[in-house]
Every structure is written in structure tokens, then in C-alpha cells.
Amino acid sequence: MSIFREISEKIGYAATGGYNIVNFGGKHVYVEGADRLVELSDEKVVLAAGKKTITVTGEELTVSDYEGAVTIDGRISGESVE
């Protein structure tokens, strides 16, 4: 079990919005809870997490899938949730 899922269970899954995003120093972004990839380019990755849209921007972006979580690597300039 991931630490984020464990925290979500303790505070209530609804409080987390159903997803978790961690930016590791602008070089890696870890996302749990995304259910599909909407858009992928070298400069933008868009993921859907239920009714939310998660956008990660940067340069030389690549995506890896790890057991239901996604890691985006590259030079990360920002992330947003709408």
C-alpha cells in the first residue's frame, strides 16, 4: 500500500480529491488516482482523475506507469488541477 493511500484512508478519501500529486524537485512528478492519459507531448501531459484534469508542463517530459500510479520525468515547470 502506498503512503498516500494510507493517509487518504485515515483522513477520508474525499478530502484528497481522489488523487495525489508529488513534485520531486522539478524533475519528477508522481501522480496517484489518474484513470486515463488525455494528452501527451514533450511539453505537456494531461491526465484525467475522475472529474478533475491534471496538467503537468515542462520540457522533455516522459511518462511511466507503475501499478496504478504515473511518474512524469523531465524538466517540470508546473502542475495544475482543474
Backbone hydrogen bonds, N-H to C=O, Kabsch-Sander energy under -0.5 kcal/mol:
donor,donor_aa,acceptor,acceptor_aa,energy
6,E,2,S,-2.1
7,I,3,I,-2.2
8,S,4,F,-2.6
9,E,5,R,-2.1
10,K,6,E,-1.5
11,I,7,I,-2.5
12,G,8,S,-1.7
15,A,12,G,-1.3
16,T,12,G,-0.6
16,T,13,Y,-1.1
17,G,14,A,-1.0
18,G,13,Y,-1.0
19,Y,16,T,-0.9
20,N,32,E,-2.2
22,V,30,Y,-2.3
24,F,22,V,-0.6
24,F,28,H,-3.5
25,G,23,N,-1.0
27,K,24,F,-1.7
28,H,24,F,-0.8
29,V,72,I,-2.5
30,Y,22,V,-2.9
31,V,70,V,-3.1
32,E,20,N,-2.4
33,G,68,G,-0.7
35,D,48,A,-2.9
36,R,48,A,-1.3
38,V,36,R,-0.5
38,V,46,V,-2.9
39,E,46,V,-1.7
41,S,44,K,-1.9
45,V,56,V,-2.6
46,V,39,E,-2.6
47,L,54,I,-3.1
48,A,36,R,-2.7
49,A,52,K,-2.6
52,K,49,A,-2.0
54,I,47,L,-3.0
55,T,53,T,-0.5
55,T,80,S,-2.7
56,V,45,V,-2.9
57,T,78,G,-2.7
58,G,43,E,-1.8
59,E,75,R,-1.9
61,L,42,D,-2.4
62,T,73,D,-2.2
64,S,71,T,-2.5
66,Y,69,A,-3.5
69,A,66,Y,-1.7
70,V,31,V,-3.0
71,T,64,S,-2.9
72,I,29,V,-3.0
73,D,62,T,-2.4
73,D,71,T,-0.5
74,G,27,K,-1.9
75,R,59,E,-2.5
76,I,26,G,-2.6
76,I,74,G,-1.0
77,S,57,T,-2.7
78,G,57,T,-1.5
80,S,55,T,-2.5
82,E,53,T,-2.3
